[in-house]
Amino acid sequence: MIRHIFIGTFKEGVSDGIKEKELADMKAMKDKIPGIVALEVGFSTGWAGPKDQIVMTVDFATKADFDGYMTHPYHTDYIDKTGTLYFDRSTFVAAQFVF
């Protein structure tokens, strides 16, 4: 299994309504992108690190599934549009590991 982890920080002034919509759109990736085994996403509690972040883990059975996710139009369009509008892209953290 491969686990992909993403952390993004919202730009200052993004409303709670927009944040909730972004959470829902990220959750929808599970149904819109083939190859996802499991997907969890939520807002950082801020207990350790910044609070104004969204954190997502996505699990894949194979590297090919991960590659498909990374190039899928729902994912790339989401990053291009939402990443620019609501997130500080310089804060994006992405990592993967095999388990």
N, C-alpha and C positions, 0 to 999 in steps of 0.2 A: 504494500500500500504506500501511496505517496500522500503526504499532507502538505498543502499549500497554505501559508499564513499571510494575511494581508492586514496592515494597519494603516489607516489614513486619518489625518486631522482635519476637522472642518475649519473653513475660513471663519474669521470673526464675524459675528452678526448673522450667521445662518440660523433661520428660525427653527423652532422645535418641530413644526409641521413638515418642513423640508427634510429635516433629519429623519423623521419617521418614514417619509416617502422613500428616502434613500435606503433605509433599512429594509423596507418591503421590496424594493427593486432588487436589492442584493439577494434577499431570500428567494426571489423568483428565479434566480439563475439555476437553482436545483431542478426546476421543471422545464426550463428553456434550453439548457445546454446539456447534451448527452455526455455520458461518461462520469458524471458526478455521483459518487457513492454516498457521500454525506456532506452536508453544508451546515455550518453554524455561524451565526453572525449576531452581534450585539454591540451596545455602547459600552465603552470602557467605564469602569466604576471610578477610576481615578485613585484607587487605593495605593497604587504604585505607578507613577507616571502621570501623564496628562489625562484629564477627564474628557476633553472635547474630541474624542476619537471614536472611530468605529473599528471593530476587530472582526475578522472573518477567518474561519478555517474551512478548507475544502479538501475532501479526500477523494483520491482516484485509485483505481486498481492498477493502472499502467501509465507509463510515461507518455504513450500515445494519447491516452485520455486527457492527461494534463496539457499536452501540446494542442489538442483540439479545443480545450477550454480557453487557452491563451489566445487563440486565433479566431474563436467563434464571434460572429458579428454582434450578438447581444453583449458579449463581454467587451469587445473593442469599442463599440459605439458607446457603451456605458462609460468607459474610462475616458474617451475623448470628450464627451459632453459633460457628464457629471463631474469628472475629475477636474475639469477646468472651472466649472461654475461654482462648486460648493466645497471643494477640498483644496488644501494647500499641497500641490503635487510634490513640492520639495520635501515633504514629510513622509511620503509613501515609504512603507517598509514591506518588502515581500521576501519570503524565504520558503524553501521546501526541504522536507526530509523524508527519508524512507523509513517505514516502521513495519 
